[in-house]
Amino acid sequence: MVRLTAVSLFAGVGGFDLALERAGVEVVAAVEIDKHAKGVLAHRFPHTQLFDDVTTVTGKDLTDAGFVPSRGIITGGFPCQDLSVAGKRAGLAGKRSGLYWEIIRLVEELSPQYIVLENVPGLLSSNGGRDMGTVIGALSGRGYRVAWRVLDAQYFGVAQRRRRVFIVASLGDNGAAPDEILALAEGLRGDTPTRRKAGQEVAGDAGQSVAYGQTGYAKYTEGEVTTLSATTYKRPEDNIVVGQSQASAE
């Protein structure tokens, strides 16, 4: 069986890396600028080639390390400081969260089959929702089918409430669809919290934000798997047109 390969951007101490390894994926490269976190990566993942700076690493660097885009996954928990409701909310225009565009640069160079991203729920409301539209539009405009969902760590065996937006994208219509990947069963590991209501979504209580695009807007509902393909389509339930250009903001 041919193994999937992966590159972990903004790797931290290797959360994505560990999950990928446990799933049988070969993590061939990781990029992390913090020297202490990089030391943890070197210790825990001795066979992974490490790079310091996402702004200087190239697609060739990653393929030379063993990344095979046609069976490859790029992951990244890109910086959240400019998106968090606790910060100044500079959004994707901020110096830190704006590093998202380095992911897009590498996606353009490599065209990986899959992309898995993570950030704080504040991404959904940053800049009135426009930043989420930009994130999704940048992927959809490059031929990716995209789905996103807010998941809470407390429902997956972690003893803390930690809600995060997970974005999954696949190139074209090959392989498992992103919405299938994010259609997770409730409480995959560990005990279900006793305060949880029967039938509650993995994501917890639903919330909404709106992202305005060039010719309309896309409504993001937390607690649901929302999908956007490169082909424009209309969702009959809310009569909103979304698609390749409409989800991105100028």
C-alpha positions in Angstrom: 0.0 0.0 0.0 1.4 3.4 -1.0 1.6 5.8 2.0 0.4 9.3 2.0 3.1 11.9 2.6 2.7 15.1 4.7 4.2 18.4 5.4 3.4 20.2 8.7 3.6 24.0 8.5 3.6 26.0 11.7 4.2 22.7 13.3 4.5 23.8 17.0 5.3 20.7 19.1 3.7 18.4 16.5 0.0 17.9 17.2 -0.9 17.5 13.5 2.3 15.4 13.1 1.4 13.0 15.8 -2.1 12.5 14.5 -0.9 12.0 10.9 1.7 9.4 12.1 -1.0 7.5 14.0 -3.1 7.5 10.9 -0.2 5.9 8.9 0.9 9.0 7.1 4.6 9.7 6.6 5.4 13.2 7.8 8.5 14.0 5.7 8.9 17.7 6.7 7.9 20.2 9.3 8.4 23.9 9.5 8.6 25.7 12.8 10.5 28.9 13.7 10.4 28.6 17.5 13.7 27.0 18.6 12.2 25.3 21.7 9.3 23.8 19.8 11.7 22.8 17.1 13.7 20.9 19.7 10.6 19.0 20.7 10.0 18.1 17.1 13.5 16.9 16.6 13.2 14.7 19.6 9.7 13.3 18.9 10.0 13.0 15.1 13.6 12.2 14.3 12.9 11.1 10.7 11.2 14.3 9.8 13.3 17.0 8.0 12.9 20.3 9.9 12.9 23.8 8.4 13.0 27.1 10.3 11.0 29.7 8.4 7.7 29.3 6.4 8.6 32.4 4.4 11.8 30.9 3.0 11.0 27.2 2.5 10.2 26.3 -1.1 8.2 23.6 -2.8 11.4 22.1 -4.0 12.7 21.9 -0.5 9.7 19.9 0.5 9.7 17.5 -2.5 13.5 17.0 -1.9 12.5 16.0 1.6 10.2 13.3 0.2 6.9 15.1 -0.2 4.8 13.7 -3.0 2.0 16.2 -3.9 -0.2 13.6 -5.7 -0.5 11.7 -2.5 0.4 14.6 -0.2 -1.2 16.5 2.7 -0.2 20.0 3.8 -1.3 20.9 7.3 -1.0 24.2 9.1 -2.3 25.8 12.3 -1.5 29.2 11.0 -1.0 32.1 13.5 -4.2 33.2 15.2 -3.1 36.4 17.0 -4.6 38.7 14.4 -7.9 36.7 14.2 -8.6 36.1 17.8 -11.4 38.1 19.5 -8.8 38.7 22.3 -6.4 40.6 20.0 -6.5 43.7 17.9 -8.1 41.9 15.0 -5.9 43.0 12.2 -7.1 39.9 10.4 -5.3 38.5 7.4 -3.8 41.9 6.9 -1.8 41.4 10.1 1.8 40.4 10.1 1.2 37.1 11.9 -2.1 35.7 10.6 -1.2 37.1 7.2 1.3 34.2 7.0 -1.7 32.2 5.6 -0.5 33.5 2.2 2.7 31.5 2.6 0.5 28.4 2.7 -1.1 29.5 -0.5 2.3 30.1 -2.1 3.3 26.5 -1.3 0.0 25.2 -2.5 0.5 27.0 -5.8 4.0 25.5 -6.1 3.0 22.0 -5.1 -0.7 21.4 -5.8 -1.0 18.9 -2.9 -4.0 16.5 -3.0 -5.2 17.5 0.5 -4.9 20.5 2.8 -5.9 20.5 6.5 -5.9 23.9 8.3 -6.8 25.0 11.9 -7.5 28.3 13.6 -9.6 30.0 16.3 -13.3 30.5 15.8 -12.6 34.2 15.6 -11.6 33.5 11.9 -15.3 33.2 11.1 -16.0 36.8 12.3 -12.7 38.5 11.5 -13.3 41.6 9.4 -17.0 41.0 9.3 -16.5 37.5 8.0 -14.5 38.6 5.0 -11.3 36.9 6.2 -13.0 33.5 6.2 -14.3 34.2 2.8 -10.8 35.1 1.6 -9.3 31.9 3.2 -11.9 29.7 1.5 -11.9 31.7 -1.8 -8.1 31.4 -2.1 -8.4 27.6 -2.0 -11.5 27.2 -4.1 -10.1 29.5 -6.7 -7.2 27.1 -7.1 -9.4 24.1 -7.8 -10.0 22.8 -4.3 -13.2 21.5 -2.8 -13.4 22.9 0.7 -15.3 22.1 3.9 -15.0 23.6 7.4 -16.4 22.9 10.8 -15.9 24.1 14.4 -14.9 21.3 16.7 -14.4 21.3 20.4 -11.6 19.3 22.0 -13.7 18.4 25.1 -15.7 16.0 22.9 -12.6 14.1 21.8 -11.0 13.0 25.1 -9.3 16.3 26.0 -10.1 17.7 29.5 -10.6 21.3 28.3 -13.0 23.3 26.2 -11.0 24.2 23.1 -13.1 25.2 20.1 -11.2 25.5 16.7 -12.2 25.9 13.1 -10.9 23.0 11.0 -10.7 23.5 7.2 -10.2 20.5 4.9 -9.6 20.9 1.2 -9.1 18.3 -1.6 -7.9 19.0 -5.1 -10.6 18.3 -7.7 -13.0 15.5 -6.9 -10.4 12.8 -6.2 -10.4 10.8 -3.0 -12.5 11.4 0.1 -14.5 14.5 0.0 -13.7 17.2 2.7 -17.3 17.1 4.0 -17.0 13.3 4.5 -13.8 13.8 6.4 -15.3 16.3 8.7 -18.6 14.4 9.2 -17.2 13.1 12.5 -19.2 11.0 15.0 -19.7 12.5 18.4 -17.3 11.6 21.1 -14.7 9.5 19.2 -12.5 9.0 22.2 -12.9 9.4 25.9 -16.0 10.0 28.0 -18.7 12.3 26.8 -19.1 15.2 29.2 -22.1 14.7 31.4 -23.4 18.3 30.9 -23.7 17.7 27.2 -27.2 17.6 25.8 -28.3 14.6 23.8 -27.9 15.1 20.1 -25.6 18.1 20.5 -23.2 18.7 17.6 -19.5 18.0 18.1 -18.9 21.7 17.5 -21.0 22.7 20.4 -23.5 25.5 20.3 -24.1 26.9 16.8 -23.2 30.4 15.9 -23.1 32.4 12.6 -21.1 35.0 10.9 -21.4 36.4 7.4 -18.6 36.9 4.8 -19.3 39.4 2.0 -17.7 38.7 -1.4 -17.6 40.2 -4.8 -21.2 39.3 -5.8 -23.0 38.1 -2.7 -22.0 36.5 0.5 -21.6 33.1 2.1 -23.1 32.3 5.5 -21.0 30.3 7.9 -22.8 28.2 10.5 -20.7 26.7 13.3 -21.7 23.2 14.2 -22.4 22.2 10.6 -20.1 20.9 7.9 -20.1 23.6 5.2 -18.7 22.8 1.7 -17.5 25.0 -1.1 -16.4 23.7 -4.4 -14.6 25.4 -7.3 -17.8 25.3 -9.2 -20.3 28.0 -8.3 -23.6 26.5 -6.9 -26.6 27.8 -5.0 -27.7 26.4 -1.7 -31.6 26.2 -1.9 -32.1 26.5 1.9 -30.9 30.1 2.1 -30.8 31.2 -1.6 -27.2 32.3 -1.3 -24.8 31.9 -4.2 -21.4 30.8 -3.2 -18.4 29.7 -5.3 -15.1 30.3 -6.7 -15.2 34.1 -6.7 -18.1 34.9 -4.5 -16.4 33.5 -1.3 -13.3 35.7 -1.6 -13.1 39.4 -0.7 -11.2 42.1 -2.4 
